[in-house]
Amino acid sequence: MSAAVAVPQHKLHESPNSRSIEVFDWFITASTNPISNASECHELQTSLGLPLPEMTFGRNILTLEHRRSGWKYSFTTEGALRKVRNGELQEGDGGVKVGYADKWLKSRIGPTSTLPMPPTVQAKPYDWTYTTAYTGHESSNVSWIQADPDNPSHAIPMAELTRPDPILFYAEIPLFEDELHDNGSSNLLIRIRVMPTCIFILSRFTLCVDNVLFRTFDTRIYHSFASQPPLIIRETNGWEAPYDCVKRHLPRRDDLTPLTDPAFIAKILTSLSTEVSQKEGANTGWRELKRNVEIGILN
């Protein structure tokens, strides 16, 4: 049995739509709000120039501030949607072209659309799956360098994250979700845990196109309070596989419910060989089918 972990001094703040924690040199805020209203959607859609997902949480945000260095890092809905291809799909975008795609697109940007484009924005093609390789964004830059695979301090310590340590702060922040005109689902959810020894964030984009493919893009961010100088580890992974390849791993063939669970989808995709999930994928040529680990040092 592991020794008890000392709980550091910290302060929690809470309001109706946000929660914050102050711990060591960090101030972290998670804001969760209802789905954006018509006025907010119009403003964001005009700014982005593409139709919004059916459920857009435009005011949701996760912000981390390291007060000693002044470094700030955020996850926002607008930032995530700016990473969606706006225009004709290019090689490497991982475009999904299926029989109903053109009809679906016209339903979103045509004159009879229930979600018409603002009159000031010309309707144009975009990635209808809302695939985004969003890793968050900084308001003050840190020089990211490739992690050294032989340096243990450059890897996220999964053993630490699975210990039953106290959780000082936890939040789930949905950024968007869309059912792709009843042909699947696309969503992006951010989770954060603050424990006595570290900060851990998981940003997960999950895509299911019925009878075509499953796709996941994960960003993991880890910081140990003991690291000197303060070190941030950022790991990204993209996986995909044909629909039937994931479906055959269902616990029960007559129950498709797990195929709507991002955790189940990620579990299956990550259990497949890298040859299947990060090289072949679903033969879309998506450029994000890879693993990348970077570190940033806060001065």
N, C-alpha and C positions, 0 to 999 in steps of 0.2 A: 504494500500500500504506500502510495507516494506521500511525502510530507505535505502538511498543510501549507498553502500559499498565502503569504501575508497580503492583506487587502490594502492598497495604497489610499492615501487621503484623496478624496474626490468630492465633487459637488454635482448634484443633479438639478436641472431646471426643467419645468414643464409648463406648457400652455395648451390651449385646446387643440392646436394643430402642429405643435412641434415639441421636441424633447432635446435636451442638450446635456452634455457632461463636460466638466472640467477635470482633467487628470494630468498630473505632471505638467508638461509644457503644452498640452493639447486642449483645444476647445472644439468640440464636435457637436453639430446640430443636424437633426433629421426632421424634416418637415413633411407631413403627409396631409393632403387635402382632398376634398371631393373631386370628382371628374370635372374638368374645365367646363365652364358654361359657354353659351353661344358667343358672347362677346370675346371671351378669352381665346376661344378656338379661332374665331375670325382673325384676331390680331396675330396669333402664332402662325396660322396658315398663310396669311399674307406675307409674313416675314420669311417663312421657309419656302413658299412657292410650290408646295405639294399638298395633296389632301391628307388630313390627319387620320391616325388610327381611330377606330370607333370609340375606344376608351382612352382618352388622353388626359394624363394627370399633369397638366402644364405647370402647376405651382409646387409640385413635389421636388425636393432637393435634399441631397446629403452633402454637407460641407465639413471639411477637416481643416483646422488652422493650427499650425505649429508656431506658437507665439514667439519663441526665441529667435527663429530664423525668418519668420514672416511668410513662410510657405503656406499656400492654400490650395486645396484640391477639392473638386466638386463633381457631383453627378447630377445632371439636370435632364429634363425631358427634351428641351430644345437642343441641347448639345448632342443627345443621342440621335434625334431625328435629322440633324445636320449631317450625320454620317450615313444616312440612307441615300442611295444613288438617286439623284434628281435629274432625270433625262434618260436617254437611251442607254440600256445596259451595255457595258463594255466587257471585254475579255478580262476574266479574273473576278468579276462582280458576283459570280455564282448565280446568275439569273435562272429562274425556274420558269420554263415555258411549257404550259399545259393547255389543253383544249379550251378551257373556259377563261384563260387569263385575259385575252383581248376583250371578251364580253364583260368580264369583271372590271377591267380598267375603264371601259367606256361608261359603266354604271357609276363610277366615281367621278369622272371628269366631264361627262356629257351633259347636255341640256336638261335631261330628266333626272340627273343625279340627286339623291337625297342629301349629299354632302357636296354641293357645288363649290367650285373654286371662287374666291372673291373676284369681283369684276375687274379689279386692277391687276390680276395675275392671269397670264395666258396659260390655258390648260396644256399640259405636255406629259409625256410618259415619265414614269418613275418606277422604282422597284416596288411592286405591289405587295411583296412579302415583308417589307419594312426591315430587311436584314441590315443590321448595324454592328460594326466592329468597334463600338464605342468603349473606350477605356477610362472615361472621365477626363477632366481637363484641369489645367493649372492656371492660377492667376499670377503666379510668380514662378519662374522657370527653375528647374533643377536639371543638372546634366545627367541624363540617364545613360548608363553604360551596360553592356552585356554582362550578365552574371558569370562568375567563374564556377564551372560545374564541380571543381575540386575544392571549393571553399564552402564549408558547411554553413557559414553565416550568410551565404547568398542563396540559400534555399528555404522555402517555407517549411517550418518544422511541424509536420502533420501530427506527430506524437503529442506535441504541446497543445494543439488545437482540439485533440480528442480527449484530453484529460478532463475530469469533472471539476474544473476550477470554477469559482464563482463568476457569474456574468454580471458585470457592473452596469452594462448598458447594452440594449439590443433594439434594433429597429428593422422593419421591412418597408421599403419605399418602392411602390410600383411606379413606373414611368409611362408605360403604355401597354395596350392590349388590343388585338384585332382578331376577329374570327374569319377573316379572308372570305367574306361572303358565304359563310357556312361551308367552306372548303378546307378548313384547318384552323390553325391559330398561330399567332405571332405575339410574343410578349417579352418585356424587359423588366426585371425585378432586381433591386439592390438590397442586400442584407449586410448589416454591420453588427459585430460583437466587439465589446471592449471588456477584456478580462484583466486581472491584476497584473499580468506580465506583458500584455500585448494588445494590439488593435488588429482586427481581421475583417476584411470586406470581400464579399462575393457579389459581383455583378454578373447576371446570367441572362443572355438572350436565348430564347427558345423558339424554334420554328417547326411547325408540322404542316406539310401540305399533303392532304389525304391521298393515300395510294401513290405518292410520289417520293417524299423524303422526310427525314428529320434532320434538324441542324441545331447545334448549340455553340454559342461563343461565350466563354467565361473569362472574366478578369478577376484575379485575386490580388489583393493588396494586403501586405503584412508589415507590421512594425513592432519590433521588440523594444520595450521601454528601457531595457538594459544596454541597447546598442550604443556605442560611443566611437565616433560621432553618430548621431541619429541616422539610421539606415532604413530606407523604404525598399521593399521587394515587390515588384509588380510582375505577375505571371499571367500570360494570356494563352488560351487554347481554343482552337476551332475544330469542331468535329461535324461530320455528317455521314449519313448512310441511307440507302434506299429504304422506303417505308416497310417493305416486307422483311427486310433484314432485322429491323427492330421488332416488328410485330411477332416474329417467331419466338421471341424471348418472353412473351406474355406468360405469367404464371398459370392462367387459365385461358384457353382458346376462345371460350364463349364470353369473356369479360374484357372489353376493349378500354375500360376506364383508365388503366395505367398509362395508356397512350396520350392522355391529356395531362399527365403529371410531369412537369419539367424535371423533377428529381429522378423519376424512373427513366425518362428519356436520356438524361445525362449519365445515369448509372450504366445503361446498356451501351451507349456510344463509347464511353470510356473503357468498357470491358472488352470491346472489340480490338482486334489487332490494329496497330497504327497503319498497316498496309491497307486495311479496309476503311478506317474512319478518318485518317489524316493524309492519305495519298489518293486512293481511288475515290473515296467519298461516295457521292451519288452521281458522279461524272458531270458535275456542273463546272469544274475548273475554278472553284472558289479559292481565291488567293489566301484566305485565312485558315486553311487546313494545315495548321502547324502549331507548335509550341514555342513560346518565346519568354525568356526570363530576363528582366532588367533590374538594376539597382540604382537608387538615387540617394545621394548623401546630402543631408540638410546641414548646412554650415551655420 
